[in-house]
Amino acid sequence: MTASANYGTTARTLHWLIVALLVVQYLVGWFMPDIHRGMQPGAPMFLHVSVGMLILVLILLRLAWRLTHPVAPAAALAPWQRLAAAGVHWLLYLMVFLTTMSGWNFVAVRDWQVKLFALVPLPSVALPGADFLARGHWHQLFEYALLGLIGLHVAAAVLHVFVYRDGVMQRMLRG
């Protein structure tokens, strides 16, 4: 399979759609009321879970697309930058997965009946180790780790645009 020099329309669309949904997700998550023992979720929680599930589906589609439609590392990148970029991208996939699954676990342990965008009931299946994950603040820790990786990713993009001026960022802006 030959790697392309630039990201195609599908990869770019999935990337920017996930970016937009992550912005919405963080805003909803930060502004919704705190969850207390015995509390039943309201509309903000349902929206938060629904957007999270949509992000999970899109990130899995993006990963499948990336694996079947590889893009060659930018020629302008030094070997250490290629390694760092690959590492950050794989960590982003992992953290989106862990954040989403820990949130789903949070809902399942409490046996909340959540409907995806108020339409389709989501299964309330707790993950292995659910009690351990529910006791801690794993979801919040994963959120902050993901946010840190996003910040690193954005900082690298800004660095390539304004300091290196090497066109690396253009690969995600146009084909």
Residue pairs with C-beta under 8 A, 6 or more apart in sequence:
1 68
1 70
3 70
3 71
3 72
4 69
4 70
4 71
4 72
5 71
5 72
5 171
6 71
6 171
6 174
6 175
7 15
7 71
7 171
7 172
7 175
8 69
8 175
9 175
10 65
10 69
11 62
11 65
11 66
11 69
11 71
12 172
12 173
12 175
14 58
14 61
14 62
14 65
15 62
15 172
17 58
18 55
18 58
18 59
18 62
18 96
21 51
21 54
21 55
21 58
22 55
22 150
24 51
25 48
25 51
25 52
25 55
26 143
26 147
28 44
28 47
28 48
28 51
29 48
29 143
31 44
32 42
32 44
32 45
32 48
33 42
33 44
35 41
35 45
35 106
40 112
41 49
41 107
41 112
41 114
45 112
45 114
46 114
46 115
46 118
47 117
48 103
49 103
49 104
49 107
49 114
49 116
49 122
50 114
50 115
50 116
50 117
50 118
52 99
52 100
52 103
52 104
53 100
53 104
53 116
53 122
55 96
55 100
56 96
56 97
56 100
56 101
59 93
59 96
59 97
59 100
62 93
63 93
71 171
73 82
73 85
73 86
74 166
74 167
74 168
74 171
76 164
76 166
76 167
76 168
77 85
77 166
77 168
84 156
85 156
88 149
88 152
88 153
88 156
89 153
91 149
92 146
92 149
92 150
92 153
95 142
95 145
95 146
95 149
96 146
98 142
99 139
99 142
99 143
99 145
99 146
101 127
102 133
102 138
102 139
102 142
103 139
104 122
104 127
105 126
105 127
105 130
105 133
105 134
105 139
106 133
106 134
106 139
107 114
107 122
107 124
108 124
108 125
108 126
108 127
108 130
109 126
109 130
109 131
109 133
109 134
110 134
111 124
112 124
113 121
113 124
114 121
114 122
114 124
115 121
115 122
116 122
127 133
133 139
157 168
157 169
157 172
160 166
160 167
160 168
160 169
161 169
